[in-house]
Amino acid sequence: MKRFRFKLEPLLQFRQHLEKKQQLEVARAYTAVINCEKLIEKYRQQAREATQQLDKEIETGIDASRILRYQSFLSGLNAVMDTEENRHKGLVAKLSDAQGQLARKSKAKKILENLKDRHQTGFYADQLKAAQKEYDEMALLKKNSKDAYL
């Protein structure tokens, strides 16, 4: 019995490669989003701690230059957080785009896989029919040869 050979196998393998490559891109984008979120949370925590420390020092008494230093630190931290939040929005958009591309590449690969499955099913059905026809012919020849001897 002949083996099935899908003529578009190289294209299917290429599409599988593209899908895996895109999966890695989605994973990288997702990791970048998570890392950015962690960094923003770290900055928020630093801002909370600095504000609490400033409040404690105000209660106990603090000179004006120290208050200005805290305010400068907090305003700088807020500027960095704003920058990181804008970067986060860009990373989320990049992740969304990468996921969309992954969906399209997966769909293209799946179409070829379904085509391969249909061709393979048809191929084996044809092989089965041919084998059955051969067996039927052999049985008919055997019957005819027995009838000829009678």
C-alpha positions as CSV (number, residue, x, y, z in Angstrom):
1,M,0.0,0.0,0.0
2,K,1.3,3.4,-0.9
3,R,2.0,5.9,1.7
4,F,0.2,9.3,1.8
5,R,2.3,12.3,0.8
6,F,0.8,15.8,1.3
7,K,2.1,18.0,-1.5
8,L,1.8,21.1,0.6
9,E,3.7,19.7,3.6
10,P,6.6,22.2,3.3
11,L,4.0,25.1,3.4
12,L,2.3,23.5,6.4
13,Q,5.6,23.2,8.2
14,F,6.4,26.8,7.4
15,R,3.0,27.9,8.8
16,Q,3.7,25.9,11.9
17,H,7.0,27.6,12.3
18,L,5.4,31.0,11.9
19,E,2.8,30.2,14.5
20,K,5.5,29.1,17.0
21,K,7.5,32.2,16.3
22,Q,4.3,34.3,16.9
23,Q,3.6,32.4,20.1
24,L,7.1,33.4,21.4
25,E,6.4,37.0,20.4
26,V,3.1,36.9,22.4
27,A,4.9,35.5,25.3
28,R,7.6,38.2,25.1
29,A,4.9,40.9,24.9
30,Y,3.0,39.4,27.8
31,T,6.2,39.3,29.9
32,A,7.0,42.9,29.1
33,V,3.5,43.9,30.2
34,I,3.8,42.0,33.5
35,N,7.2,43.5,34.2
36,C,6.0,47.0,33.5
37,E,3.0,46.5,35.8
38,K,5.4,45.2,38.5
39,L,7.6,48.3,38.0
40,I,4.6,50.6,38.2
41,E,3.5,48.9,41.4
42,K,7.0,49.2,42.8
43,Y,7.0,53.0,42.1
44,R,3.6,53.3,43.7
45,Q,4.8,51.5,46.8
46,Q,7.8,53.8,47.0
47,A,5.5,56.8,46.7
48,R,3.3,55.5,49.5
49,E,6.3,54.9,51.7
50,A,7.8,58.3,51.0
51,T,4.4,60.0,51.7
52,Q,4.1,58.1,55.0
53,Q,7.6,58.9,56.0
54,L,6.9,62.6,55.2
55,D,3.8,62.6,57.3
56,K,5.6,61.1,60.2
57,E,8.4,63.6,59.9
58,I,5.9,66.5,59.7
59,E,4.3,65.3,62.9
60,T,7.7,65.3,64.7
61,G,8.9,68.5,63.1
62,I,10.9,68.9,59.9
63,D,12.7,71.8,58.2
64,A,11.5,73.3,54.9
65,S,14.4,72.1,52.8
66,R,13.6,68.5,53.8
67,I,9.9,69.0,52.8
68,L,11.0,70.3,49.5
69,R,13.3,67.3,48.9
70,Y,10.4,65.0,49.6
71,Q,8.1,66.9,47.3
72,S,10.8,66.9,44.6
73,F,11.3,63.2,45.0
74,L,7.5,62.5,44.9
75,S,7.0,64.7,41.8
76,G,9.9,63.0,40.1
77,L,8.4,59.6,41.0
78,N,5.0,60.6,39.7
79,A,6.6,61.7,36.4
80,V,8.4,58.3,36.1
81,M,5.1,56.5,36.9
82,D,3.3,58.5,34.2
83,T,6.0,57.6,31.7
84,E,5.7,53.9,32.7
85,E,1.9,54.0,32.5
86,N,2.2,55.4,29.0
87,R,4.7,52.7,28.1
88,H,2.3,50.1,29.7
89,K,-0.5,51.3,27.3
90,G,1.9,50.8,24.4
91,L,2.9,47.4,25.6
92,V,-0.7,46.3,26.0
93,A,-1.5,47.5,22.5
94,K,1.6,45.6,21.2
95,L,0.4,42.5,23.1
96,S,-3.1,42.8,21.6
97,D,-1.7,43.1,18.1
98,A,0.6,40.1,18.7
99,Q,-2.4,38.1,19.9
100,G,-4.3,39.1,16.8
101,Q,-1.5,38.1,14.5
102,L,-1.2,34.8,16.4
103,A,-4.9,34.1,15.8
104,R,-4.5,34.8,12.1
105,K,-1.4,32.6,11.8
106,S,-3.1,29.8,13.8
107,K,-6.1,30.0,11.5
108,A,-3.9,29.8,8.4
109,K,-2.1,26.7,9.8
110,K,-5.4,25.1,10.8
111,I,-6.7,25.5,7.3
112,L,-3.8,23.6,5.9
113,E,-4.1,20.9,8.6
114,N,-7.7,20.4,7.7
115,L,-6.9,20.2,4.0
116,K,-4.2,17.7,4.8
117,D,-6.7,15.6,6.8
118,R,-9.3,15.7,4.0
119,H,-6.7,14.7,1.4
120,Q,-5.4,11.9,3.7
121,T,-8.9,10.6,4.4
122,G,-9.6,10.6,0.7
123,F,-6.3,9.0,-0.2
124,Y,-6.9,6.1,2.3
125,A,-10.5,5.7,1.2
126,D,-9.3,5.4,-2.4
127,Q,-6.6,2.9,-1.4
128,L,-9.2,0.9,0.5
129,K,-11.5,0.9,-2.5
130,A,-8.7,-0.2,-4.8
131,A,-7.7,-3.0,-2.4
132,Q,-11.4,-4.1,-2.1
133,K,-11.7,-4.1,-5.9
134,E,-8.6,-6.2,-6.2
135,Y,-9.9,-8.7,-3.6
136,D,-13.3,-8.9,-5.3
137,E,-11.6,-9.6,-8.7
138,M,-9.5,-12.3,-7.1
139,A,-12.6,-13.8,-5.5
140,L,-14.4,-13.7,-8.9
141,L,-11.5,-15.3,-10.7
142,K,-11.3,-18.0,-8.0
143,K,-15.0,-18.6,-8.4
144,N,-14.8,-18.7,-12.2
145,S,-11.9,-21.1,-12.1
146,K,-13.9,-23.4,-9.8
147,D,-16.9,-23.2,-12.0
148,A,-14.7,-24.0,-15.0
149,Y,-13.6,-27.3,-13.4
150,L,-17.1,-28.4,-12.6
